[in-house]
């Protein structure tokens, strides 16, 4: 009888935690050699620009590390698609030795498939079993078009692909950087054999069966590696199981530490070589907040700005300021944003801040682009509140129905603290990060000579 066993090895949401990479690489290579039939996949967010090696190379160093695995397919996450410029994204995989699979993101204005990706691939096992591998990423409709990428709805994409692939293959595997809730919905609605998930950093140690679909997920940061086993008879999947292996249980080797240090040193040195300005004195994190408020106003040419103090993590030292210093103080994947509010909205915003400020001042926070420690206090430039609680915009009392602009950061649109910001019109500049904005500000302010 034509029976076979296939292993699907997978990683996801590494976020440039390269300290785990030597052990992950050895595990994957050993398993690929040990298994008679296996395929390897990464499910996105492999890069994160908080890492100096990633930031210095715009993720291309991460791709070089991934080349050691020779993945059979990867898809992208939002830390690839939304944190890199359009041009950097177009060149991220120039030297990749693996296929990038992405079915629900096209390039504007012609709505064409990106040259660096294809929507799916079909792999054929030694015994002739055909598996379709589809890649999909979270379709951020409000942000991707600003970078000239057009996201497409998950169900629209599956409704187009599955009728074409199911008659000509023996199984469907979805590489899903969509999040666990979406994976569960897909499993309930579609005939898909395996969904290997990411985005929500879910760890499914032994997988999860939903309506006959096996869901898998290996957590985050390379702390676990996934290993799915498919057993087939006459090209039909008769059994499917999943497990994850904790990376900390894998043996380290003597050269691992120095290798990891060398990667970080390369990134640090490359960024340190990019001089920005010469500071006449050190700039504390508190002072950086007010510099940030001024930089935002200048960038958007609006008279009022808003920032939280937790955005700035380290003091900037006296003397030569470089890109590594700015990364250390502002490691976030956060972009400038200008919002338009009515006077009534501004009063609501202040009420929301007042209600939560004590908690937010020391709230440990992760996600939504934030890579710092705590949220901190909200600070304004151009808005004052008097003792009678009247709010002044450039010295004039705000009017309930009049519209006002505030320069700020897109982070406040994604965190669940300020519903009024989530609801008002916003323009996000996705082509520049906060630290890049501040680099331009300090370069201009101190007239640096490079």
C-alpha positions as CSV (number, residue, x, y, z in Angstrom):
1,X,0.0,0.0,0.0
2,X,1.2,3.5,-0.8
3,X,1.6,4.8,2.7
4,X,3.8,7.7,3.6
5,X,4.7,10.1,6.5
6,X,5.3,13.8,5.8
7,X,6.7,16.2,8.4
8,X,6.0,20.0,8.2
9,X,8.6,21.9,10.3
10,X,7.7,25.5,11.1
11,X,8.8,28.7,12.7
12,X,7.0,32.0,13.2
13,X,7.1,35.4,14.8
14,X,10.9,35.3,15.4
15,X,10.9,39.1,15.6
16,X,14.7,39.1,15.0
17,X,15.4,37.1,18.2
18,X,18.6,35.8,16.7
19,X,19.8,34.6,20.1
20,X,17.8,31.4,19.4
21,X,18.8,31.0,15.8
22,X,21.8,28.7,16.1
23,X,19.8,26.1,18.0
24,X,16.8,26.5,15.7
25,X,19.0,26.1,12.6
26,X,20.7,22.9,13.9
27,X,17.3,21.4,14.9
28,X,15.7,22.1,11.5
29,X,18.7,20.7,9.6
30,X,18.9,17.6,11.7
31,X,15.2,16.9,11.3
32,X,15.4,17.4,7.6
33,X,18.1,14.9,7.4
34,X,16.4,12.4,9.8
35,X,13.0,12.5,8.2
36,X,12.4,10.7,4.9
37,X,10.0,13.4,3.7
38,X,9.8,16.9,5.2
39,X,9.1,20.5,4.3
40,X,10.0,23.6,6.2
41,X,8.1,26.9,6.5
42,X,8.2,30.2,8.3
43,X,4.9,32.1,8.9
44,X,6.1,35.7,9.0
45,X,7.4,38.4,11.3
46,X,10.8,36.9,11.0
47,X,12.2,40.4,11.2
48,X,11.9,43.2,13.7
49,X,13.7,46.5,13.4
50,X,14.4,46.7,17.2
51,X,17.4,44.5,16.4
52,X,20.4,46.5,15.1
53,X,21.4,43.8,12.6
54,X,17.9,44.0,11.1
55,X,17.7,47.7,11.2
56,X,21.1,48.2,9.6
57,X,20.4,45.8,6.7
58,X,16.6,46.4,6.3
59,X,16.1,42.7,7.1
60,X,18.4,41.3,4.5
61,X,20.7,39.9,7.1
62,X,17.7,37.9,8.5
63,X,17.1,36.5,5.1
64,X,20.7,35.4,4.8
65,X,20.3,33.6,8.2
66,X,17.1,31.9,6.9
67,X,18.9,30.8,3.8
68,X,20.7,28.3,6.1
69,X,17.5,26.4,6.4
70,X,16.5,26.6,2.8
71,X,12.9,26.9,3.7
72,X,10.3,25.4,1.2
73,X,8.1,28.4,1.7
74,X,7.6,31.5,3.9
75,X,5.0,34.1,4.1
76,X,5.3,37.7,5.5
77,X,4.0,39.3,8.6
78,X,3.2,43.0,9.3
79,X,6.8,43.5,10.5
80,X,7.9,42.8,7.0
81,X,5.1,44.4,5.0
82,X,4.4,47.5,7.2
83,X,7.7,48.3,8.8
84,X,9.8,48.4,5.6
85,X,9.4,51.0,2.9
86,X,7.9,49.9,-0.4
87,X,11.3,49.8,-2.0
88,X,13.0,48.0,0.9
89,X,10.2,45.4,0.8
90,X,10.7,44.9,-2.9
91,X,14.4,44.1,-2.2
92,X,14.1,42.1,1.0
93,X,14.2,38.8,-0.7
94,X,16.7,39.6,-3.5
95,X,19.1,36.9,-2.2
96,X,16.6,34.4,-0.7
97,X,17.0,30.7,-1.6
98,X,13.3,30.0,-0.7
99,X,9.9,30.8,-2.1
100,X,7.8,33.6,-0.6
101,X,4.1,32.7,-0.7
102,X,1.6,35.6,-0.4
103,X,-1.9,35.3,-1.9
104,X,-3.6,38.4,-0.5
105,X,-1.3,41.3,-1.1
106,X,-0.8,43.0,-4.5
107,X,1.2,45.9,-5.7
108,X,-0.4,49.2,-6.5
109,X,-1.3,50.9,-8.8
110,X,-1.7,47.9,-11.2
111,X,-2.9,45.4,-8.6
112,X,-0.2,42.9,-9.8
113,X,1.4,40.1,-7.8
114,X,4.7,41.3,-6.2
115,X,7.7,40.1,-8.2
116,X,9.2,38.6,-5.0
117,X,6.2,36.4,-4.1
118,X,3.7,34.0,-5.6
119,X,0.3,33.2,-4.2
120,X,0.9,29.5,-3.7
121,X,3.1,26.5,-4.7
122,X,2.4,22.9,-5.2
123,X,4.9,20.4,-3.8
124,X,5.0,16.7,-4.9
125,X,6.3,14.0,-2.5
126,X,8.4,11.1,-3.5
127,X,5.3,9.0,-3.9
128,X,3.5,11.6,-6.0
129,X,1.2,13.2,-3.3
130,X,0.5,16.8,-4.2
131,X,0.2,19.4,-1.5
132,X,-0.8,23.0,-2.2
133,X,0.9,25.6,0.0
134,X,-0.9,29.0,0.3
135,X,0.5,32.0,2.1
136,X,-1.6,34.8,3.6
137,X,-0.9,37.8,5.8
138,X,-3.1,40.0,8.0
139,X,-4.8,42.4,5.5
140,X,-4.4,45.8,7.2
141,X,-6.8,47.8,5.0
142,X,-6.1,51.2,6.7
143,X,-2.3,51.1,6.4
144,X,-1.0,48.9,3.5
145,X,-2.3,51.3,0.7
146,X,-0.2,54.1,2.2
147,X,2.8,52.0,1.2
148,X,1.3,51.2,-2.2
149,X,0.3,47.6,-1.3
150,X,-3.3,46.5,-1.8
151,X,-4.5,43.9,0.8
152,X,-7.3,41.5,-0.1
153,X,-9.9,40.0,2.1
154,X,-9.2,36.5,3.4
155,X,-12.4,34.9,2.3
156,X,-12.3,36.5,-1.2
157,X,-8.8,35.1,-1.6
158,X,-9.7,31.6,-0.5
159,X,-12.9,31.6,-2.6
160,X,-10.8,32.3,-5.6
161,X,-7.9,29.8,-4.9
162,X,-9.5,26.8,-3.3
163,X,-11.8,25.8,-6.2
164,X,-8.8,25.8,-8.5
165,X,-6.4,24.0,-6.2
166,X,-8.6,21.3,-4.5
167,X,-9.3,19.3,-7.7
168,X,-5.6,19.0,-8.6
169,X,-4.0,18.4,-5.2
170,X,-4.3,15.9,-2.4
171,X,-4.1,18.4,0.5
172,X,-4.2,22.1,1.3
173,X,-1.7,23.7,3.7
174,X,-2.3,27.4,4.7
175,X,0.6,29.5,6.0
176,X,-1.4,32.0,8.0
177,X,-0.1,35.2,9.4
178,X,-3.7,36.0,10.2
179,X,-4.1,35.2,13.9
180,X,-5.7,32.4,15.8
181,X,-9.3,33.7,15.8
182,X,-9.2,34.0,12.0
183,X,-7.6,30.6,11.6
184,X,-10.5,29.1,13.6
185,X,-13.0,30.9,11.5
186,X,-11.3,29.6,8.3
187,X,-11.3,26.1,9.7
188,X,-15.1,26.2,10.3
189,X,-15.9,27.5,6.8
190,X,-13.3,25.8,4.5
191,X,-12.0,22.4,3.7
192,X,-8.3,23.0,4.5
193,X,-6.2,20.2,5.9
194,X,-3.6,22.2,8.0
195,X,-3.4,25.8,9.0
196,X,0.1,26.8,10.4
197,X,-0.6,30.0,12.2
198,X,1.2,33.1,13.5
199,X,0.6,36.8,14.3
200,X,-1.2,36.3,17.6
201,X,1.9,34.5,19.0
202,X,-0.3,31.5,20.0
203,X,1.4,28.4,21.2
204,X,-0.5,25.2,20.3
205,X,1.8,22.6,21.9
206,X,-0.2,19.7,20.4
207,X,-2.1,21.5,17.8
208,X,-5.9,22.0,17.8
209,X,-8.5,20.3,15.6
210,X,-11.3,22.5,14.4
211,X,-13.9,21.0,12.1
212,X,-11.3,18.5,10.9
213,X,-8.6,21.1,10.2
214,X,-5.4,20.9,12.2
215,X,-4.3,24.2,13.6
216,X,-0.7,24.7,14.6
217,X,1.3,27.6,16.1
218,X,4.8,27.8,17.6
219,X,4.4,30.9,19.9
220,X,6.9,33.7,19.5
221,X,10.6,34.7,19.4
222,X,11.9,31.3,18.4
223,X,11.1,29.9,21.8
224,X,9.5,26.9,20.2
225,X,9.7,25.0,16.9
226,X,6.8,23.3,15.3
227,X,6.7,19.8,13.9
228,X,3.5,18.5,12.2
229,X,3.2,14.9,11.1
230,X,0.9,13.8,8.3
231,X,0.3,10.2,7.6
232,X,-1.2,9.3,4.2
233,X,-2.5,6.2,2.5
234,X,-3.1,6.2,-1.2
235,X,-2.4,10.0,-1.2
236,X,-5.2,10.6,1.3
237,X,-4.4,12.2,4.7
238,X,-5.5,9.7,7.3
239,X,-3.9,11.1,10.4
240,X,-2.4,14.5,11.4
241,X,-0.8,15.5,14.6
242,X,1.3,18.5,15.8
243,X,3.9,19.1,18.5
244,X,6.2,21.9,19.5
245,X,9.8,21.6,20.8
246,X,11.0,24.2,23.3
247,X,14.2,25.8,22.1
248,X,15.6,26.0,25.6
249,X,15.7,22.2,25.7
250,X,18.0,22.1,22.7
251,X,21.8,21.9,23.4
252,X,23.9,24.9,22.9
253,X,27.3,24.6,21.2
254,X,30.5,26.4,22.2
255,X,30.5,28.8,19.3
256,X,26.9,29.9,19.6
257,X,27.5,32.8,22.0
258,X,30.3,34.4,19.9
259,X,28.3,33.9,16.7
260,X,25.3,35.7,18.2
261,X,27.6,38.5,19.5
262,X,29.1,38.9,16.1
263,X,25.8,39.4,14.5
264,X,24.7,42.0,17.0
265,X,28.1,43.7,16.8
266,X,27.9,43.9,13.0
267,X,24.5,45.7,13.2
268,X,25.6,48.0,16.0
269,X,28.8,49.0,14.1
270,X,26.9,49.5,10.9
271,X,24.4,51.8,12.6
272,X,27.1,53.6,14.7
273,X,28.8,54.5,11.5
274,X,25.8,56.5,10.3
275,X,26.4,59.8,12.0
276,X,23.4,62.1,12.6
277,X,24.6,65.1,14.7
278,X,27.0,66.4,17.3
279,X,25.2,67.0,20.6
280,X,26.6,69.8,22.8
281,X,25.3,67.9,25.8
282,X,23.5,64.8,26.7
283,X,19.7,64.8,26.1
284,X,17.6,63.1,28.7
285,X,14.5,61.0,27.9
286,X,12.3,63.8,29.3
287,X,14.0,66.3,27.0
288,X,13.5,63.9,24.1
289,X,9.8,64.0,24.7
290,X,9.7,67.7,24.1
291,X,12.0,67.5,21.1
292,X,9.7,64.8,19.8
293,X,6.7,67.1,20.2
294,X,8.5,69.9,18.3
295,X,9.6,67.4,15.6
296,X,6.1,66.2,15.0
297,X,4.7,69.7,14.7
298,X,7.4,70.5,12.1
299,X,6.9,67.3,10.2
300,X,3.2,67.8,9.7
301,X,3.2,71.6,9.8
302,X,0.5,71.6,12.5
303,X,0.6,73.7,15.7
304,X,-0.2,71.0,18.3
305,X,1.4,67.6,19.1
306,X,1.0,64.8,21.6
307,X,3.4,62.1,22.8
308,X,3.7,59.6,25.7
309,X,6.9,59.7,27.8
310,X,7.5,56.0,27.5
311,X,8.5,56.4,23.8
312,X,12.0,57.4,24.8
313,X,14.0,54.7,26.6
314,X,17.6,55.9,26.9
315,X,19.4,59.3,27.3
316,X,21.3,60.4,24.2
317,X,24.9,60.9,25.1
318,X,26.9,64.1,24.6
319,X,29.0,64.2,21.4
320,X,28.5,62.3,18.2
321,X,24.9,61.1,17.8
322,X,24.4,58.1,15.5
323,X,21.7,55.8,14.3
324,X,22.5,53.2,16.9
325,X,22.0,55.7,19.7
326,X,18.5,56.5,18.3
327,X,17.6,52.9,18.0
328,X,18.6,52.3,21.6
329,X,16.3,55.2,22.8
330,X,13.5,54.6,20.3
331,X,13.4,50.9,19.3
332,X,9.8,51.0,18.2
333,X,8.1,50.2,14.9
334,X,5.9,53.3,15.3
335,X,5.1,56.0,12.7
336,X,4.1,59.7,12.8
337,X,0.4,60.4,12.4
338,X,-1.8,63.5,12.3
339,X,-5.4,63.3,13.5
340,X,-8.3,65.6,13.0
341,X,-10.7,66.1,16.0
342,X,-13.6,68.3,16.9
343,X,-13.4,70.3,20.0
344,X,-15.8,67.9,21.6
345,X,-13.4,65.0,20.6
346,X,-10.5,66.8,22.4
347,X,-12.5,67.1,25.6
348,X,-13.3,63.4,25.3
349,X,-9.7,62.6,24.7
350,X,-8.6,64.5,27.8
351,X,-11.3,62.6,29.8
352,X,-10.0,59.3,28.5
353,X,-6.4,60.3,29.5
354,X,-7.5,61.5,33.0
355,X,-9.4,58.3,33.7
356,X,-6.4,56.1,32.8
357,X,-3.3,58.2,33.4
358,X,-2.4,56.8,36.8
359,X,-2.5,53.2,35.4
360,X,-0.8,54.1,32.1
361,X,2.1,55.9,33.9
362,X,3.6,52.6,35.0
363,X,1.9,50.2,32.7
364,X,4.3,47.6,31.2
365,X,3.4,47.4,27.5
366,X,4.2,45.4,24.4
367,X,2.8,45.2,20.9
368,X,1.2,47.6,18.5
369,X,4.7,48.6,17.3
370,X,5.9,49.5,20.9
371,X,9.2,48.1,21.9
372,X,9.8,50.1,25.1
373,X,9.1,49.4,28.7
374,X,6.1,51.4,30.0
375,X,3.5,53.6,28.4
376,X,4.2,56.7,30.6
377,X,2.5,60.1,30.8
378,X,0.8,61.8,27.9
379,X,2.4,65.2,27.1
380,X,1.1,68.0,24.7
381,X,2.6,71.0,23.0
382,X,0.2,73.7,21.9
383,X,-2.7,72.6,24.1
384,X,-3.2,73.8,27.6
385,X,-5.8,73.1,30.2
386,X,-6.8,75.7,32.7
387,X,-7.8,75.2,36.3
388,X,-11.5,75.5,35.3
389,X,-10.9,72.6,32.9
390,X,-11.3,74.8,29.8
391,X,-8.9,73.6,27.0
392,X,-6.9,76.1,25.0
393,X,-5.6,75.4,21.5
394,X,-2.9,77.9,20.8
395,X,-4.2,80.0,23.6
396,X,-7.8,80.1,22.3
397,X,-10.6,78.2,24.0
398,X,-11.6,75.3,21.7
399,X,-15.0,75.3,20.2
400,X,-17.1,72.1,20.4
401,X,-17.9,71.8,16.6
402,X,-14.7,73.2,15.2
403,X,-12.0,70.9,13.8
404,X,-8.4,70.8,15.0
405,X,-5.3,68.9,14.1
406,X,-2.9,67.1,16.4
407,X,0.4,65.6,15.3
408,X,1.1,62.3,17.2
409,X,2.0,58.6,16.6
410,X,0.0,55.8,15.1
411,X,0.6,53.7,18.2
412,X,-2.2,55.5,19.9
413,X,-4.6,54.4,17.2
414,X,-3.9,50.7,17.7
415,X,-3.8,50.5,21.6
416,X,-7.2,50.1,23.2
417,X,-6.8,53.1,25.6
418,X,-8.3,56.0,23.5
419,X,-11.4,55.1,21.5
420,X,-11.8,58.6,20.3
421,X,-8.4,58.4,18.5
422,X,-9.5,55.1,16.9
423,X,-12.6,56.8,15.5
424,X,-11.3,60.1,14.1
425,X,-9.8,60.7,10.7
426,X,-6.0,60.0,10.6
427,X,-3.1,60.3,8.2
428,X,-0.2,58.0,9.0
429,X,3.2,58.4,7.5
430,X,4.3,54.8,7.1
431,X,7.5,55.6,5.3
432,X,9.3,57.0,8.4
433,X,9.7,55.6,11.9
434,X,9.8,57.8,15.0
435,X,13.6,57.4,15.4
436,X,14.1,58.4,11.7
437,X,11.9,61.5,12.3
438,X,14.1,62.4,15.3
439,X,17.3,61.8,13.3
440,X,16.1,64.4,10.8
441,X,15.1,66.7,13.5
442,X,18.5,66.5,15.4
443,X,20.4,66.7,12.1
444,X,18.7,69.9,11.2
445,X,18.8,71.3,14.7
446,X,22.5,70.8,15.2
447,X,23.5,71.2,11.6
448,X,25.6,68.0,11.5
449,X,28.4,67.5,9.1
450,X,28.6,64.0,7.9
